[in-house]
Amino acid sequence: MFKLCKSKKGDIIFIPSGTVHAILDGIVIAEIQQNSDTTYRVYDWNRIDKNGKPRELHIEKALDVIDFGMCGKVSTPIYTKMDGNSIANITRCKYFNVDELIVDELYNDSTNGDSFYIFMCIEGNGILIYNNKEYQIQTGKTFMIPAKENKFEIRGKMKLLKTHL
């Protein structure tokens, strides 16, 4: 039996591979996922492809990989104070990590050569100072800091998602 997870602003839902899920009308999400070239459609709301034909469904293939006991889990961030900012570990899995970072004025960080950092601004605005250049940050913008050892600074008042390996 499938469970329906109703979502509200700020919800964090980890959906493991093999979990049937759908993003319904009126929802804006930050979908962070492992690299994959496979999506199996079991229903597609009668959408059509560029040739005007219904998009292909993959019901038999999907039935082979669906874990019917799996359900996405809604989690609530637990923040830790760090140099005047707040950070919460959102997701830890073998493919990626996601943190939620609340910048209150100034956030200093650096990559260590092991992983890039991808930041997505989900509220507020400010600037990124990286390699002696300034870049504007605003809600909806995403930026990446390469894995090579780099120091950077984020200034402003904002909430960011930070994804890394």
C-alpha positions as a Markdown table, in Angstrom:
| # | Residue | x | y | z |
|---|---|---|---|---|
| 1 | Met | 0.0 | 0.0 | 0.0 |
| 2 | Phe | 1.3 | 3.4 | -0.9 |
| 3 | Lys | 1.4 | 6.3 | 1.6 |
| 4 | Leu | 0.6 | 9.8 | 0.6 |
| 5 | Cys | 3.1 | 12.3 | 2.0 |
| 6 | Lys | 1.5 | 15.8 | 2.1 |
| 7 | Ser | 4.2 | 18.5 | 1.9 |
| 8 | Lys | 4.4 | 22.0 | 3.2 |
| 9 | Lys | 7.0 | 24.8 | 2.7 |
| 10 | Gly | 10.3 | 23.8 | 4.2 |
| 11 | Asp | 9.7 | 20.0 | 4.3 |
| 12 | Ile | 12.7 | 17.9 | 3.6 |
| 13 | Ile | 11.9 | 14.5 | 2.1 |
| 14 | Phe | 14.5 | 11.8 | 1.4 |
| 15 | Ile | 13.3 | 9.5 | -1.3 |
| 16 | Pro | 15.5 | 6.4 | -1.7 |
| 17 | Ser | 15.9 | 4.8 | -5.1 |
| 18 | Gly | 13.1 | 2.4 | -5.9 |
| 19 | Thr | 10.5 | 4.6 | -4.1 |
| 20 | Val | 7.4 | 5.5 | -6.3 |
| 21 | His | 7.0 | 9.3 | -6.1 |
| 22 | Ala | 5.3 | 12.2 | -7.9 |
| 23 | Ile | 5.7 | 15.9 | -7.7 |
| 24 | Leu | 2.2 | 17.4 | -7.9 |
| 25 | Asp | 0.9 | 20.7 | -9.1 |
| 26 | Gly | 1.9 | 23.8 | -7.1 |
| 27 | Ile | 5.1 | 22.4 | -5.5 |
| 28 | Val | 8.5 | 23.9 | -6.0 |
| 29 | Ile | 11.4 | 21.6 | -5.1 |
| 30 | Ala | 15.1 | 21.3 | -4.9 |
| 31 | Glu | 15.7 | 17.8 | -6.3 |
| 32 | Ile | 19.1 | 16.6 | -5.3 |
| 33 | Gln | 19.9 | 13.1 | -6.6 |
| 34 | Gln | 22.6 | 10.7 | -7.5 |
| 35 | Asn | 23.7 | 10.6 | -11.1 |
| 36 | Ser | 21.4 | 8.4 | -13.0 |
| 37 | Asp | 20.2 | 8.0 | -16.6 |
| 38 | Thr | 17.1 | 5.9 | -15.6 |
| 39 | Thr | 13.6 | 7.1 | -14.9 |
| 40 | Tyr | 10.7 | 4.7 | -15.1 |
| 41 | Arg | 7.3 | 6.3 | -15.6 |
| 42 | Val | 4.3 | 4.4 | -14.2 |
| 43 | Tyr | 1.9 | 7.3 | -15.0 |
| 44 | Asp | 2.4 | 10.6 | -16.8 |
| 45 | Trp | -0.8 | 12.6 | -16.5 |
| 46 | Asn | -1.4 | 12.1 | -20.2 |
| 47 | Arg | 1.4 | 14.4 | -21.2 |
| 48 | Ile | 2.7 | 14.2 | -24.8 |
| 49 | Asp | 6.2 | 14.2 | -26.3 |
| 50 | Lys | 7.5 | 16.6 | -28.9 |
| 51 | Asn | 5.8 | 14.5 | -31.6 |
| 52 | Gly | 2.4 | 14.8 | -30.1 |
| 53 | Lys | 2.3 | 11.2 | -28.8 |
| 54 | Pro | 1.8 | 10.1 | -25.2 |
| 55 | Arg | 5.2 | 9.7 | -23.4 |
| 56 | Glu | 6.3 | 6.1 | -22.9 |
| 57 | Leu | 5.5 | 4.4 | -19.7 |
| 58 | His | 7.7 | 1.7 | -18.2 |
| 59 | Ile | 5.4 | -0.3 | -16.0 |
| 60 | Glu | 7.0 | -3.7 | -16.3 |
| 61 | Lys | 10.5 | -2.3 | -15.7 |
| 62 | Ala | 9.3 | -0.2 | -12.7 |
| 63 | Leu | 7.6 | -3.2 | -11.1 |
| 64 | Asp | 11.0 | -5.0 | -11.2 |
| 65 | Val | 12.7 | -2.3 | -9.1 |
| 66 | Ile | 10.0 | -0.8 | -6.9 |
| 67 | Asp | 10.4 | -1.4 | -3.2 |
| 68 | Phe | 6.8 | -1.4 | -2.0 |
| 69 | Gly | 7.8 | -1.2 | 1.6 |
| 70 | Met | 9.7 | 2.1 | 1.1 |
| 71 | Cys | 8.3 | 5.5 | 1.8 |
| 72 | Gly | 10.0 | 8.9 | 1.7 |
| 73 | Lys | 10.8 | 10.2 | 5.1 |
| 74 | Val | 10.0 | 13.8 | 6.2 |
| 75 | Ser | 12.8 | 15.2 | 8.4 |
| 76 | Thr | 13.1 | 18.3 | 10.5 |
| 77 | Pro | 16.4 | 20.1 | 10.5 |
| 78 | Ile | 18.3 | 20.3 | 13.9 |
| 79 | Tyr | 20.5 | 23.3 | 13.7 |
| 80 | Thr | 24.0 | 23.8 | 15.3 |
| 81 | Lys | 25.4 | 27.3 | 15.7 |
| 82 | Met | 28.7 | 27.9 | 14.0 |
| 83 | Asp | 30.4 | 31.3 | 13.9 |
| 84 | Gly | 27.1 | 33.2 | 14.2 |
| 85 | Asn | 25.5 | 31.0 | 11.5 |
| 86 | Ser | 23.3 | 27.9 | 11.8 |
| 87 | Ile | 23.8 | 24.6 | 10.0 |
| 88 | Ala | 21.8 | 21.4 | 9.9 |
| 89 | Asn | 22.7 | 18.0 | 8.4 |
| 90 | Ile | 19.7 | 17.2 | 6.2 |
| 91 | Thr | 20.7 | 14.1 | 4.4 |
| 92 | Arg | 23.6 | 11.7 | 4.5 |
| 93 | Cys | 23.8 | 8.8 | 2.0 |
| 94 | Lys | 26.5 | 7.0 | 0.1 |
| 95 | Tyr | 25.9 | 9.3 | -3.0 |
| 96 | Phe | 25.7 | 12.8 | -1.5 |
| 97 | Asn | 25.3 | 14.9 | 1.6 |
| 98 | Val | 23.0 | 17.9 | 2.0 |
| 99 | Asp | 23.2 | 20.5 | 4.7 |
| 100 | Glu | 20.9 | 23.5 | 5.3 |
| 101 | Leu | 22.9 | 26.7 | 6.1 |
| 102 | Ile | 21.5 | 29.9 | 7.5 |
| 103 | Val | 23.9 | 32.7 | 6.9 |
| 104 | Asp | 23.4 | 35.6 | 9.3 |
| 105 | Glu | 26.0 | 38.0 | 7.9 |
| 106 | Leu | 29.3 | 36.2 | 7.1 |
| 107 | Tyr | 30.1 | 32.6 | 6.3 |
| 108 | Asn | 33.7 | 31.5 | 5.6 |
| 109 | Asp | 34.5 | 28.1 | 4.3 |
| 110 | Ser | 36.9 | 26.2 | 2.0 |
| 111 | Thr | 36.9 | 23.1 | -0.1 |
| 112 | Asn | 39.6 | 20.6 | 0.8 |
| 113 | Gly | 40.2 | 19.0 | -2.5 |
| 114 | Asp | 37.9 | 16.0 | -1.8 |
| 115 | Ser | 34.5 | 17.4 | -3.0 |
| 116 | Phe | 33.0 | 20.3 | -4.8 |
| 117 | Tyr | 30.3 | 22.2 | -3.0 |
| 118 | Ile | 27.0 | 23.2 | -4.7 |
| 119 | Phe | 25.0 | 25.9 | -3.0 |
| 120 | Met | 21.3 | 26.7 | -3.7 |
| 121 | Cys | 19.8 | 29.9 | -2.3 |
| 122 | Ile | 16.3 | 29.1 | -1.0 |
| 123 | Glu | 15.7 | 32.4 | 0.8 |
| 124 | Gly | 17.3 | 35.8 | 1.0 |
| 125 | Asn | 20.3 | 37.3 | -0.8 |
| 126 | Gly | 23.9 | 38.3 | -0.6 |
| 127 | Ile | 27.2 | 37.9 | -2.3 |
| 128 | Leu | 29.8 | 35.2 | -2.8 |
| 129 | Ile | 33.5 | 36.3 | -2.7 |
| 130 | Tyr | 35.6 | 33.7 | -4.6 |
| 131 | Asn | 39.0 | 34.2 | -6.3 |
| 132 | Asn | 38.9 | 37.9 | -5.5 |
| 133 | Lys | 35.6 | 38.4 | -7.4 |
| 134 | Glu | 32.1 | 39.1 | -6.1 |
| 135 | Tyr | 29.0 | 37.3 | -7.4 |
| 136 | Gln | 25.4 | 38.1 | -6.5 |
| 137 | Ile | 23.4 | 35.5 | -4.7 |
| 138 | Gln | 19.6 | 35.6 | -4.6 |
| 139 | Thr | 16.7 | 33.2 | -4.0 |
| 140 | Gly | 16.6 | 30.6 | -6.7 |
| 141 | Lys | 20.3 | 30.9 | -7.7 |
| 142 | Thr | 22.7 | 28.0 | -7.6 |
| 143 | Phe | 26.5 | 28.1 | -7.7 |
| 144 | Met | 29.3 | 25.6 | -7.4 |
| 145 | Ile | 32.7 | 25.8 | -5.7 |
| 146 | Pro | 35.2 | 23.4 | -7.4 |
| 147 | Ala | 36.8 | 20.7 | -5.3 |
| 148 | Lys | 40.3 | 22.0 | -5.6 |
| 149 | Glu | 41.4 | 23.7 | -2.4 |
| 150 | Asn | 39.6 | 27.0 | -2.4 |
| 151 | Lys | 38.6 | 29.5 | 0.3 |
| 152 | Phe | 35.5 | 31.5 | -0.2 |
| 153 | Glu | 33.2 | 33.9 | 1.7 |
| 154 | Ile | 29.4 | 34.3 | 1.7 |
| 155 | Arg | 27.9 | 37.6 | 3.0 |
| 156 | Gly | 24.3 | 38.5 | 3.5 |
| 157 | Lys | 21.2 | 37.1 | 5.1 |
| 158 | Met | 20.1 | 33.9 | 3.4 |
| 159 | Lys | 19.2 | 30.2 | 3.7 |
| 160 | Leu | 21.2 | 27.9 | 1.5 |
| 161 | Leu | 21.3 | 24.2 | 0.7 |
| 162 | Lys | 24.9 | 22.9 | 0.5 |
| 163 | Thr | 25.4 | 19.7 | -1.4 |
| 164 | His | 28.7 | 17.8 | -1.3 |
| 165 | Leu | 30.1 | 14.3 | -1.5 |
